[in-house]
Amino acid sequence: MVSSLERTGAQLYERMARVVPGGVNSNVRLEVAQRYFSHGSGPWLWDSEGRDYIDYVLGQGPAFLGHAHPRMLAGVTESIATGMTFAAQTEIELEAAESLVNTLGWAQMVRIGMTSTESVQAAFRLARAATGRRLFLRFRGQYHGWLDNVLVNAQEPWPRVASDGQLASSLDESITIEWNDLEAVREAVAVHPEQIAAIITEPMMLNAGAILPQPGFLEGLREISKEHGIVLIFDETITGFRLGLRGAIGRFGVEPDLAVYGKAVAGGFPASVLAGSTQLMSQFAKGTNHSGTFNASVLSCAAIVHALTIMHTTTIYDDVERTGEQLMASLRGLFAEFNLPLQVRGVPAAFHVAFDTAEPVTSFAELQRADADRYRRLVPHTIEAGVWLTGRGIWYVSGAHDDATNDATLVRMKMALTEFVKHERTE
């Protein structure tokens, strides 16, 4: 147990760093290695020293329902009281699968896993099995997991490996181009005729910045994929169940062959889903392997069932849309009041804030125009003021945020901006 006298972030980090590399279990958290939270409730977090924060990170997106949602806790607790995994099937697993298929509308079959990283690899395997091809086409700045064949450094020169120990040859199976550029897609397909097994994309770019698909882009990907026998994969890890019950597919009206879901699908519990047509998905029962001891555990499936029930039976999407729209508008006004060139772009459920010009951003290349370092210098001031953000600039809004948290956010952001401007003047 941690002593009550040893609860500062620095003290806890010192102990953690002795037994965990860098003091973190995910490298994404290195920038906040000395930050420790004791608990969360709704849109709020409390750190180990008792300070509260309005949370717009939401665990990097999963807590779409808010932290410690009482209906989620009660339902999942009841389900796991009977056990967690049995090396066979459970009724809650069947209920989760049926609920997913019925909710998504476009897919006939699903496989339930633990992480989207795994589900992406399963999608690639299906695409290769179905087409007999080796390559996949991906887009600059999009994240599809931390494994060698998908982890890419998107900065110039690109693409290149993003980690020590990562095999450069692992990137040989992928082609990386700019997003929202259909002509580049056509050129890549022409250069590699009958070699591309899959095109994988975030249907709305959210991992790097909130960039909407240009009119006709997703439709163009669908058309090109069909014409050339390529499997179209939507990585809805972030957009799925955040942009609506049918995710980006419902919002933009374009259906892929396969889609990966994670984060919001289980209301903050660990789970991922690969969904698709019977024709493709049935290959898993005909020689294409997809395994995992913890796939479709009682915990994951119960969380999916209860999260979808809440999403179906509440006004959460209307609430997020209204709250997020109001917050975006209020932030724009606040930034103008301080004469700071902070742009707010995206959708109410997930938007991006950056020091940038007012010009549109349609690709990762255009995203580089922003002063990312300046935004990262702002974030410590927002955290000090009690608004929990990360340096990437993505703000996630949950169903637990409301008018009261909007008002409190503006008060705290005004404090943060005041200190930030003062600090910049003295540099």
N, C-alpha and C positions, 0 to 999 in steps of 0.2 A: 504494500500500500504506500501511496505517496503521503508523506508527512504534511500536516496542515501548515507547518512552518517552512515548507519547501514547495511553494506553489507559484512562484513567478515563472514567466515563460523562459527567462534566461537560466534559471535553476533547473527547470525540467528539461530544457534542451541539453544542458551540460550532462545530465544523467543519460538522456536518450542517445546522445552522440557517442557515448561509450559502447553502446550495444547495437545501434542501428546506424548504418553508413549515412553521414550527413545529418543524422537526427531525424530522417524522414523515411517513410516506406513508399513514397512515390516522388520521383524527381520534380514533378510539377510543383511540389510543396516546398522546394528548397528556398524560395524567396520569402517564405513565412515560417521558416524552421523553428523560430523561437516563439511562435504563437500557439497557444494551447487553449482549446475550448472545453468547458465543463459540460455544457448542455445547450440545447436549442429548443425553441417552442414557437411554432408558427413562423413568422418572418424574423424572429429575433435569435441572437446568439449571446452567450455569456462566456467570458474567458475565465481562466483559472484564478484570476485575481478579482472576479466579481463584476467586471465592466461589461456593459451591454452594447450590442451592435445591431443595426438594421442590416440584414443579410441580403445582398444582391449577387452572391456567388452560388448559394444553394448547393454547396458540395460539388461545384463545377456543373450544376444543372439538375441533378436527380430530384432534389426536394421541391418538385413542382407543386405539391400539395401543402408545402410548409413542413417544418420540422416537427417530429413527434406527433403527427396527426392522430387524434384519439381513436378514430374509427379504424385507421390502419393498425395501430398498436393492439387494439382489442381483437381485431379479426385475425391478424397474423399470430398473435400469442395463443389464441385458441387453437389454431391449426397446428402449430408446431409442438403443442403439448403432447401429441401422439407420436412424435418422432420426426426425423428430418430427411433421411434417405434410406431406401430399402433394397436397392439393386433390382427394382421392378417398378411398376407403375402405381400411381395413386389416383383417387377420384378427383382430388384438387388439381392434379396435373391435367386431367381431361377437361375439367371445368375451365381452367386457364386457357387451354388450347382452343376450345370452342368459343370462349368469350373473345379471344383475340381475332379469330377468323370472322366472327360475326361483326365485330366492331370495325375492323379494317375494311371489310367489304370487297376489296379487290383480290385478296389472296385466298387460296383454297387450303393451304397447309402451312404449318409452322413447326419449327424446332426451338426449344427453349434452352438457353445456356446461361452462363454466368456473366460473361463480359462481351462487349461488342467487338473487342479485339479478336476473340475466338470466332464470333459469328461472321465477321468479315472474311476470315480465312476459310470458313466453311462455305461461304458464298463463292469464293474464288475456286475452291475445289469442285463445287457443282458446275460452275461455268466451264472449267477445263474439261470435266467429264462429259458435259453435254456437247461441247464444240470440238474437242480434240486439239485445241489450240493452247498456246502457252502464255501469251502476253495479255496484260490488261492496261487500259488507258485510264489515267487519273489526272487530277487537276492541282495546280500549284497552290500551296498554302492550305490544303485540306488534310485533315488528320483522320487516319483510319486504323489507328492502333500503334503500338510501340515495337512490333516485331520487325525483323530486318527488311522484309520485302515491301513494307509500307511506310517505314519511318524515313522521311526525307527532309533535308535541310532546304528550305524554299528560298533562302537568300542567294543573291548572286555570288559565284556562278552556280547555277542549279541545272538539273537536280544532282544532289550529292548526299553521301551518308550523313547522318545527324548525330552519330555516337561513336566513340571509341569502341572497338570490338565488333562493330557492324561490318559485315562483308560487303564491299563495294559491288561484288558480282550479284548480290541479291537484288539490286535495282535493275539488273538486266532484263527482268521479266516485266518491267513496267515502262510506260511512256508517260512523261509528265508534261502537260501543256497548260496554258492559261485558261481560266474559267470564263464562261460567257462568250467564248469565241468558237462559233460553229465552223468557221472556215478552217481553223486549226485542227478541229476534230476530223473534218473531211480529209485534210492533208495527211494526218497521221494514219488514217485508215487506208489511204491510197499508197502511202509509203510502205505499209506493212499489210499487204493484201492477204486476207484469209489467215492472219496470224493472231489477231486480237480476239481473245475469248470473252472479255468483259470490259465494259465501261463502268467505272464506279465514281459516284459523285455525291456530295451533300446537295440535296435539291434546293436548299438555301444555304449559302455559305455562312456558317456561324462559329466555327472553331477559331478562325483568325479574326473575323469581323463580320458584322451583320450585312451581308451583301445579297440582295435579291436576284433571282434569275432574270435576265433580260427577256422581254416578250419574245416568245418563240424558241428560246434556247432549249428548255426541257423537251418541248415538242420536237425540236430538231434532233436531239439525242435519241428520242424514241424512234423517229423515222430512220435515222442512220443505222441504229442498232438492228431494226427489223430488216432493213435492206441488205445488210451484210452478215446476218446470222450471228450477231454479237449479243451477249447477255447484258442487259442494262440493270445495274445495281444502284439503288438509292441507299446511301448511308444516312438513315434517319435517327442515328444515335441521339442527336441533340434535338432535332425538329420533331421527331415522333412523339405524339401525345402532348406536345407542348404547343404546337401551332393549331391544335384541334384534335378531336378524337381520331381523325384519319390522317393527322400529321400534315406534312408538306404535300403528300399525294392528294389529300382532300382539298388543300388550299389552292394548289396550282393546277389540279385536274389532269395530271399526267401519271400514268401507271407504269412502273418498271416491271421487270421480270422477277427480281428479287429485291427485298428491302431488309435492312438491319435496324433493329430498334434497341434502345437501352435507356439509361438514365431515368426519364420520367415514367417509363412503362411500368415500373414496380413501386412508384411512389417513394423512392429513396432507398429501397432495399436492392441488393445485388441481383440483377437478372438482365438477360439480353434475349432477343428474339430474332430469328431469321424466318422471314415469311416469303411465300412465293406461290407459283402455280403448281398444280398437281404434277404436271409433266416434268418439271425440274425437280421439285422436292422429293418426289417418289424415288429418285435415283439413290437417295440415302438408304433405301431398303433393297437396293439392287446392285450392291457392289461398291458404292461410294461411301467411304467410312466417315462417320461423324460420331465421336465418343466423348465421354466426360463423366467422371464419377458424380459430380455435383450438378450436372445438367438436370433441369426440371426438379430441383429439390423442393420439398414441401414449403420451405421458407420462400423461395422465389415464386413459386406458383400461387401460393396464398397471397403474397404481396401483389402480384399481377391481378388476381381476381378482385381483391378489395380496392386496389387503385382504380381499376376500370369501373367498378361499381360507383365509386365516388364521382368519377368523371362523368358517368352517365346520368347520375341522379341529382347533381347540383348544378349551379349556374357558374361553375368555376371559369369556363372559357369567356363568358360575358364579363365576369368580374375582372379577370386578368386583362382583357382587352381595354376595359374602361380605366382601370387603375394604371396600367402601363401607358396608355395614351396621355392621361393627365400628367403622369410623372415626366414623360418625355417633353411635353410642352412646358412644364414648370422648370425643368432643368435648362431648356433653351433660354427661357427668360432670365434665369439666374446667371447663366454664363454671360449673357449680353450685358447684364447689370455690372458685371466685373470686367467687361470688355475683353473677355478671353475667347479666342477662336476655337472653342470646343464645339465640335459638331456632334449631333445626336442622330444616328441613322439606324434603321431597322424596323422591327415590328414590336408591338407592345409587350409581347411575352419574352422577347430577347432583343436587346438593342446594343449598339456599339457607340462608345463615346471616345472621341479622339481630337487632338489638337491638329486641325487641318483646315484647308480652304473649304469653301462651300460647294466646290465642284463635285459631281457625282463620283461614286466609287463602284465600279462594276467588276473589278478583278483584283487579285492579290497584288499585281504590279502597281495598280493605282492606290492600293492600301498603303504602300510603302511611302507615299507622299506625306503621310502624317508624321508628326514629331512624337514618336513612341517613347523616347527617353523622357521628354517633358511630362507626358502623362504618367509614366512610372514614378516621377518625382512628386506628382500630385497625390498619388495613392496613399503614402504614409500619413499625409495630412487628413485624408478622409477617414482612415482607420483610427487615427488619434481622436477624431471628432465623433467616432461611433458609427461610421458607415463602412461595412465590410465589402471591399472590392479587391480585384486582382489587377495586376499591371497590364493585362491583355486588353482591357477596355470593354469587355462584355458585361452587361448588366442583365441578370435574369430576374423576372418578376414571377412570383408564385401566387397561388390562389389565396394565400394568407395575407398578402399585402393589401392594404386598403387606404382609405382617405387619411386615416390617422397616421399610418406609416409614411405616406407621402408628405404630410405636413411636417412630421418629425425629420424626415430625410432632408427637406429643404432647409430647415433650421440648422441641422448639423452640417450640411454641405456649405452653407453660408459661412459657418465658422471655419471649415476646412479651407475654403477659397480665400478667406481673409488672411489666414496664416500662410497659405501658399504664396499669395501675391507679396506679402510682407517678406517672406523668405527670399523670393526671387529678386526683390529690390536690394537686398543686402548681400547678394552673391557677388 
